[in-house]
């Protein structure tokens, strides 16, 4: 019976008194309450951490967005939003929204459409030039254009699948190990779970960074 309920950790509702109540959605108010409460306290540890995080992102993206620093705030907020959703999923009774394709695709698709619409309107010739790499033999030109076009079209899908799959795999692994404990192996299982939890914290940060960094590289192509 436990195996049948394995995917219940990704259910946005909680079963209470035989009623499914969407209490998990209320968890997204937690970061807002914490950030707003201490927003004006510049010496508060969380605000210091956020400041250092913003500086790290600024240094990471400045090479690709030298002349487009006015959109840097969008990337900061995108990174913070994805990372908070990833981290919230590690708490009990809180489902991970970024493990659902509908959420990750709704983040990737509008941004990808905005980038391509900007290229079509502002610099159509440059967009077409990206479809054909330099020094491509004439006999392979049409084939390369088709490959580049397909690779561009599947970008939002690959981004959303990468984020959702990584978050899904980690949470499933934690659930499987937590279900296989016994009295004799409880200490060993506890140590394994702690190590996996630390790994999931790293994955939450890395996947947020990769998702945001790839979009900054896509925008770099529009310059």
FISESE-26136 format. One record per residue (C-alpha): residue in one letter; x, y, z. Coordinates in steps of 0.05 Angstrom, whole numbers. Each point is the difference from the previous one (the first is absolute). Layout:
residues N
<pt "a" <X Y Z>>
...
end
This chain:
residues 223
<pt "x" <0 0 0>>
<pt "x" <58 47 13>>
<pt "x" <24 -7 -72>>
<pt "x" <-68 20 -25>>
<pt "x" <5 66 39>>
<pt "x" <70 16 -24>>
<pt "x" <-21 56 -45>>
<pt "x" <-46 30 52>>
<pt "x" <58 46 21>>
<pt "x" <-13 38 -65>>
<pt "x" <-74 9 14>>
<pt "x" <-18 74 14>>
<pt "x" <-54 -22 49>>
<pt "x" <1 -30 70>>
<pt "x" <-48 -55 21>>
<pt "x" <-35 23 63>>
<pt "x" <-61 -34 29>>
<pt "x" <-12 -35 -68>>
<pt "x" <0 68 -35>>
<pt "x" <53 25 -47>>
<pt "x" <18 71 20>>
<pt "x" <51 40 -41>>
<pt "x" <39 22 61>>
<pt "x" <67 -8 -35>>
<pt "x" <-13 63 -41>>
<pt "x" <1 40 65>>
<pt "x" <74 -17 9>>
<pt "x" <18 50 -54>>
<pt "x" <-19 56 48>>
<pt "x" <58 -20 46>>
<pt "x" <57 32 -40>>
<pt "x" <-41 63 -10>>
<pt "x" <-13 7 75>>
<pt "x" <73 -11 17>>
<pt "x" <28 47 -53>>
<pt "x" <-50 56 11>>
<pt "x" <9 -3 76>>
<pt "x" <75 9 -3>>
<pt "x" <6 39 -65>>
<pt "x" <20 66 33>>
<pt "x" <49 -33 48>>
<pt "x" <63 3 -41>>
<pt "x" <42 -36 53>>
<pt "x" <-48 -58 5>>
<pt "x" <36 -65 -21>>
<pt "x" <-51 -17 -53>>
<pt "x" <5 68 -33>>
<pt "x" <76 -5 2>>
<pt "x" <-5 -68 -33>>
<pt "x" <-47 26 -54>>
<pt "x" <47 59 -13>>
<pt "x" <59 -46 -9>>
<pt "x" <-42 -44 -45>>
<pt "x" <-20 59 -44>>
<pt "x" <73 20 -6>>
<pt "x" <18 -71 -20>>
<pt "x" <-53 0 -53>>
<pt "x" <21 69 -25>>
<pt "x" <72 -24 -9>>
<pt "x" <-24 -63 -35>>
<pt "x" <-45 35 -50>>
<pt "x" <37 64 -13>>
<pt "x" <44 -30 -54>>
<pt "x" <-59 -22 -42>>
<pt "x" <-43 61 15>>
<pt "x" <49 57 -2>>
<pt "x" <-47 46 -39>>
<pt "x" <-64 -27 30>>
<pt "x" <10 9 74>>
<pt "x" <-70 31 6>>
<pt "x" <-30 -70 -4>>
<pt "x" <45 -28 54>>
<pt "x" <-55 6 52>>
<pt "x" <-43 -49 -40>>
<pt "x" <55 -53 4>>
<pt "x" <10 13 74>>
<pt "x" <-74 -9 14>>
<pt "x" <-5 -61 -45>>
<pt "x" <58 -33 36>>
<pt "x" <-28 16 69>>
<pt "x" <-70 -24 -18>>
<pt "x" <25 -67 -28>>
<pt "x" <48 -11 58>>
<pt "x" <-53 14 53>>
<pt "x" <-49 -48 -34>>
<pt "x" <55 -53 -2>>
<pt "x" <17 10 73>>
<pt "x" <-72 2 24>>
<pt "x" <-10 -70 -29>>
<pt "x" <49 -27 51>>
<pt "x" <-47 16 58>>
<pt "x" <-53 -50 22>>
<pt "x" <-70 6 -29>>
<pt "x" <24 50 -52>>
<pt "x" <1 -23 -72>>
<pt "x" <53 23 -49>>
<pt "x" <-32 40 -55>>
<pt "x" <63 -1 -42>>
<pt "x" <-5 -75 -6>>
<pt "x" <-64 10 -41>>
<pt "x" <9 12 -75>>
<pt "x" <-59 48 -2>>
<pt "x" <37 47 47>>
<pt "x" <69 -5 -32>>
<pt "x" <-28 6 -70>>
<pt "x" <-41 61 20>>
<pt "x" <65 32 22>>
<pt "x" <42 -20 -60>>
<pt "x" <-50 10 -57>>
<pt "x" <-18 74 11>>
<pt "x" <73 20 7>>
<pt "x" <20 -40 -62>>
<pt "x" <-57 32 -39>>
<pt "x" <20 70 22>>
<pt "x" <73 -11 -22>>
<pt "x" <-21 -27 -68>>
<pt "x" <-52 54 -12>>
<pt "x" <52 53 16>>
<pt "x" <49 -31 -50>>
<pt "x" <-54 -5 -54>>
<pt "x" <-21 72 8>>
<pt "x" <67 34 15>>
<pt "x" <52 -41 -37>>
<pt "x" <-30 -51 -46>>
<pt "x" <63 -8 -43>>
<pt "x" <44 -15 61>>
<pt "x" <-50 -51 24>>
<pt "x" <3 -35 -67>>
<pt "x" <76 3 0>>
<pt "x" <0 -41 65>>
<pt "x" <-34 -56 -37>>
<pt "x" <61 -13 -44>>
<pt "x" <68 -8 34>>
<pt "x" <61 31 -33>>
<pt "x" <40 -40 -52>>
<pt "x" <-57 -49 -10>>
<pt "x" <6 -36 -67>>
<pt "x" <-54 19 -50>>
<pt "x" <-24 -71 -6>>
<pt "x" <-14 -3 75>>
<pt "x" <-30 70 7>>
<pt "x" <-73 -20 -3>>
<pt "x" <11 -58 47>>
<pt "x" <36 44 50>>
<pt "x" <-56 52 -3>>
<pt "x" <-52 -53 16>>
<pt "x" <42 -26 59>>
<pt "x" <11 71 28>>
<pt "x" <-74 16 -8>>
<pt "x" <-21 -63 37>>
<pt "x" <51 13 55>>
<pt "x" <-29 70 9>>
<pt "x" <-72 -25 1>>
<pt "x" <13 -52 54>>
<pt "x" <38 47 46>>
<pt "x" <-60 13 47>>
<pt "x" <-15 -74 3>>
<pt "x" <72 -19 17>>
<pt "x" <4 54 53>>
<pt "x" <-65 -20 33>>
<pt "x" <15 -75 -4>>
<pt "x" <70 9 29>>
<pt "x" <-26 39 60>>
<pt "x" <-61 -45 13>>
<pt "x" <39 -65 -9>>
<pt "x" <56 19 48>>
<pt "x" <-48 22 54>>
<pt "x" <-45 -60 -10>>
<pt "x" <57 -50 3>>
<pt "x" <29 27 64>>
<pt "x" <-67 2 37>>
<pt "x" <-18 -70 -23>>
<pt "x" <67 -26 24>>
<pt "x" <-11 32 69>>
<pt "x" <-70 -31 3>>
<pt "x" <24 -69 -20>>
<pt "x" <55 -1 52>>
<pt "x" <-45 27 55>>
<pt "x" <-50 -56 -14>>
<pt "x" <52 -56 5>>
<pt "x" <22 12 72>>
<pt "x" <-1 -52 56>>
<pt "x" <19 -1 73>>
<pt "x" <68 -31 -14>>
<pt "x" <19 48 -56>>
<pt "x" <-32 64 26>>
<pt "x" <67 34 15>>
<pt "x" <28 -18 -68>>
<pt "x" <-63 24 -36>>
<pt "x" <1 65 40>>
<pt "x" <72 15 -21>>
<pt "x" <-17 -15 -73>>
<pt "x" <-60 45 3>>
<pt "x" <41 57 29>>
<pt "x" <52 -7 -55>>
<pt "x" <-54 -2 -53>>
<pt "x" <-34 61 30>>
<pt "x" <66 38 -5>>
<pt "x" <6 -23 -72>>
<pt "x" <-71 24 -14>>
<pt "x" <18 68 28>>
<pt "x" <58 4 -48>>
<pt "x" <-44 -24 -58>>
<pt "x" <-53 53 17>>
<pt "x" <53 54 -7>>
<pt "x" <35 -29 -61>>
<pt "x" <-64 -12 -40>>
<pt "x" <-24 71 14>>
<pt "x" <67 27 -23>>
<pt "x" <2 -43 -63>>
<pt "x" <-71 19 -20>>
<pt "x" <15 74 8>>
<pt "x" <69 -3 -31>>
<pt "x" <-26 -35 -63>>
<pt "x" <-51 55 -10>>
<pt "x" <54 53 7>>
<pt "x" <39 -37 -55>>
<pt "x" <-61 0 -44>>
<pt "x" <-8 74 9>>
<pt "x" <74 10 -16>>
<pt "x" <-16 -26 -70>>
<pt "x" <-46 59 -11>>
<pt "x" <56 51 8>>
end
